[in-house]
Amino acid sequence: MGHYDIHRATCYVAVKIDAVGAGSVARGERSWGTVVMNMVLPMAGVISRPRNRVATRLIMEMQVDGVATLMGAFGGNFDRAIIFFALLRESSDIRRCATGTVNAEYGQRPGMSVNALAASLARPFETVRRHVNALIEAGLCVRDGQQVRAAEDAAERPAIAPVLRRLHDIMVRLAEDMASFDLPLPPTRARETHDAQATVAAAIDMLLTAIEFHAPQHPEWLEVIVYGAVMVANARPYSYDPVLANIYSESDTVPPESLRLPVATAALARALHQPYSTIGRHIVRMVADGRLVRREGGVMIATDWMQTPSQTAGARIIAERTAQIFARLAASGFAFDMPGRLYCDGRPALVDFGPRHEVKRALPLAA
């Protein structure tokens, strides 16, 4: 496999937020965007990774799948879904496993305040408060003083347990796919058992990373999700093709429009558990401002938009964040040398955008 810089990947930053006030994080309180992710931004000149476009496509497949899974469990309400899973990751045993080490402090954190959660997710305080109240009313979360945490049995609920299993398995699938393309992976550390909760924590972190870096480029979260889903669907003809994927593997090797496959509004609506009219309304706006273009059979990412500096830089940073998440997984005993043995329910199918977008070849590719 390619070279993996384990020293950069395991860097840890502890940032305290000093802002105090309405809608702010209390002094000394940690937030998702700073410490909970346990990551640092890569230094200039270090962020370029081998075949980063190959890695980006596989990462996007995982992130879109995870988002679609969460939306399916919460009736298409992504705000509520990501707020719940952020709290679950922060206030349950999943947090104890998230750093790759078993540390008593990580199993005892009571949760997060609504202020901290809103700041971490860059969402309005009132929006987050409304969703938190709904989660408490549904019995999925509880309030403990100023803190909110997932209910003790939330991970075992019939609506949540299958989601966690799929998040686990799509994270394993990402590692397996990256191995099949001989992309850099951390060395496996000797450990007798696989820590499934660490893998779930890593999957949640992958989704939070996607929101952190893509949300500022779109006016609404749903358009972040639509953009990612369109990109994944467009790339299906070559994402898992061992020849084409490597021909178009770097930031400056852009797949031509003739290779990309448009995706229909109806297919996006089904995959993302949204009404057709909702997706259609957002597509109209995204076409109007140049993010998407209409082609026969559906819509595609506009090439000019895909190649803006913010898009290419964001993709490279997400690849670095993925490397850091993988480093923590390695510390937890994740078997990167044989990820295919770690599935809970077998290799999950890719997000279904219809027969035209189905990958015909057997997956994973032979490494």
Buried (B, 14 or more C-beta within 10 A) or exposed (E): BEEBBBEBBBEEEEEEBEEEEEBBBBEEBBBBBBBBBBBBEBEEEEBEBBBBBBBBBBBBBBBBBBBBBBBBBBEBBBBBBBBBBBBBBBBBBBBBBBBBEEEEEBBEBBBBBBBBBBBBBEBEBEEBBBBBBBBBEBEBBBEEEBBBBBBEEBBEBEEBEBBBBBBBBBBBBBBBBBBBBBBBBBEBBEEEEBBBBBBBBBBBBBBBBBBBBBBEBBEEBBBBBBBBBBBBBBBBBBBBBEEBBBEBBBBEEBBEBEBBBBBBBBBBBBBBBBEEEBBBEBBEBBBEEEBBBEBEEBBBBBEEBBEBEEBBEBBBBBBBBBBBBBBBBBBBBBBBEEBBEBBBEEBBEBBEBBEBBEBEEEBBBEE
